[in-house]
Amino acid sequence: MKFNLHYIFLFISSFAFSQTYLLDSLTSKQKSLINFEANTLQYADSSKTFHKFFEKLDRVYKGEKQKLHIFHIGGSHIQADIYSNKIRTYFHNMNEVSMGQRGFVFPYHIAHTNNPSNYRIESRDKEKWQGYRCAIKKDTVTWGLSGISAAFRSFTDTISVKANYRNLTKKPYTFNKLRVFYDCSKDDYNLKVVDSSSLLSEAYNTVAMYKEFRFKKPLTETELKLQIKDTSIVNPEFLLMGMEFLNDNSGIEYTSIGVNGASFKLYDRGNYFEQQLELYCPDLFIISVGTNDAYMPKDQFDSEDYRYYFESFIKMIQRVNPDCAILLTVPNDDYYKRRYKNPNTALQQEVIKDLAKKYNMAVWDLYDIMGGYGSSYKWYRQKLMQRDKVHFTYEGYYIKADLLFSAIVNAWAKSVNRNPEDLLHHFKTLNE
C-alpha cells in the first residue's frame, strides 16, 4: 500500500498549532463515535514491566531528574508525527525537568517524502538525493532504525539541520551532540561541520553505523558539508539512514519512527535496525505497525504470517531490553480502496491480544475505541478521517493523541495510586 500523506499537511496551515485537549470539547454527536469504556491499556495492571515504567515516569512527574525513553514505531500515521508529537509535547511540558533530548529523526524532505513539521533538515540540492523505503519491495539498499534511507551520488552538498521548526514545546530543543547515521562501509565522502569553530570533537561507530559530532556549547541548528573524496571514484554513494539530536539533560525522550507503507515483514529488511536500537534500551516501546499488513482483500490476508512477523519483532525488542514495557496498539478501522470495509483488522485484534497475554504486555485497542467494523466511515462523516478512510484529518489525529494519552495516564494513576482526574487536569491546563 503506497499512501502519499502530503495532502494531510494541507490541514496544517488552517489548523492552529496548540496543545488544546480536544476530547472535552467534542460535541455530543461526536462523543457517540467513541467507545470510552474501551479506552484503556488492557493488561497493563498485571505487567511488571509497566509497573516499573510507571514508577519511573512518576518520579519525573514529581520533579526528580531521570532519563526515560519512549519509542513509538509505525507506518504513515507515525511518519506524519502529528499525534505522536502531541503526546511527546504533553510529556515534555509536564514540568521543568521533563523535557529530554529530541533524539532520533529522519530527514524525510531529503528522501522526497513528507517530513514532520516540528524539525527541519534540508539539502541545498535536494534533487541530487534519492529516497528508498523498506516498504518498497524493489528497493534494496541498506536500512537502519528508520526503515528509510536517502542516497547521494554526486560531488558536494550542504545540509542545514534545525532541531526546531513548528514545535509545541515551551522551550526549544538543543543539542551538544549530533549523530549522523549512514552506511560507514562505504568511504567515498567526507562529512564535516561547516562551522568548525563550534566543534569539540568527532568520532565514528562502525557497528551502529554513525558519525558523532560533539559541540562546544548547546546548539539549535548547524550545517553539514558533504564532499566526495576523489572525483575519480566509480559509483560513489553516501547512504543516509537518520540523525540524532543529543544533549546531557535528564527527562523524557520520545522517539517516533515511521515510514509510509511500512509493515512488519518489510521492517524486517532493516539491516541495522537491532544494532541501532541497542543504543537506546527504551523503557516503553509502542508498536503501531499493522495497517499495511492487513490492507488487502480478506482471502489474501494470512493471520499466521502476520503473527509470525509481529512475534519476531517483539522478541527483537526484548533481546535489546528484557525489562522494556511493550504496548501493542490495534490498528484503526479502515476501508480497502475507499469502498470496502476491511474485516482483517478484527483478525489482527485477536492476534495482538493473544501475543499480549503470551508476553505479558499491554494493548491499546483503537479498533474497538473507534466503534469496530466499519466505524471509519462514521469518523469520516464527522471530518475526523480523510476520504481514504484510512488516515485521519489533523483534528482526528489530535483526538487520537488525547485518547491514547488519557489511557496512559489512567493506567499510570492506577499503578502508583494517584487520582487520574488530578493527573489529567494537570496536563489539560499545561498551556494556561
Steps between C-alpha positions, in 0.01 A plus 500: 500500500651829390343784692607854415444717807585837350128586495477458877726800539256720310307501829795632695492850355136538602530333841641691796818362651392456859493235767127517567349189652223428249308215659321730744381728218337232282133543421260237633465366146875450467520345844270226377777395260732400784475197726655665805470183708743332260756780534733318739840335499373146525711263714735779616400455864632140498829584324817545711669691218218755490506546878874566471445748217225686685711524817779661298256732321353602834843595631539739206153639571605567861799701374779245533767509232467172313571388146201319352472390138181423307510352149198512270518322166251474217424583139360813340304601813831528688708644215263798501580538874180691574345293777833363625639854525197610701566222752869593501405859576276401792793318658760767423290783643415305817743695720844662498692170495286295261628627164766262374697509179323491162682182405489300177339649187513443127538778236196400297518811281833382363340164414217682316219411738298677769695626801358568849442869557697525826858482365668592172788328319553619142749460219613786281463274200219263589470366144840329536355268765287189451280348768456127566236347730502152648129495407587501129586145401718601204719719723803304624731744678616486863255614768535565868260606773293732284410250225578769242832614348607783270788455253730774372718416197623840380802711600402740778205629700420700812238382749333740743394337827244665728373327814198734518247614245135517610536351845234496768758490778540794735879488450696427181687171464876533526783259423870485581546176308373408155511147365475444127407140419628381162655196335857527629606198295537738206767768546434712194422833670622738769229621737591813694340774708508824302580715804806315625545753784187360668637145500658332801566153355371236261496119511373197306300194604530243221278244679191722533603693186527865602736795533460712813586870516547657845460875537649750742158629609133407451363588157159512335634470144810433295613431143679196359720484191506182291794477258617215279857395585612433145309585183645192331308264735275268300135488617544710817223491759417657835203314652334703777294298753407768756623762747481542874491814717660427838572697815592426862161591647286262698131466418279312256614419149218405263629349175249442222604291200268460204518440128214515253379154402699315768400156624663247734628291211655803333651642822668161526720612207677758718863380504606712798169541683591290802860629525376858504216426743761362743629857539184598689365220721148656504278497812176488298459380142169578327438286192254655254592298193217305337277701268706410193530134604124458460416743220382238252199280420410255777604193298853643464562572869692228686452555873765240589756671279408827671541332840844366407645836400334683790636248750848517345492878544402465867783253562747743343392780738531264796851399393598867515328560836324211680354751750342723235125562534343427161167647395328337201248721323219351291477688166209729429205383297543575129352448156680315222531721190255746661198282418525173691489445875816322614426186708870423551541743791278279717736209425798717596324590822485131598868445421609810691307408815636143485858630476444751782380224732784270396773758566331691784469825307223761470255580220340826388208393282432793266281278281257441787529862621394630156196272495632196317415373153406779259538778759751695290213609274330666798826673590534615140147645506603704806810625311735313729633271223618557145305384195710181487351406838845382609671821612363761737459871451714727713220530757452123491866442578478742791200310639690174451790648698273607785341155511833317522640750749189469720535121497867529602420748778222282641725191505780705656268635771374151584854361517633761746173567689441850370170668416468481120284814485771699678761378252284572196410845634872576527559419133180664375610832649864496391462791257287720728 
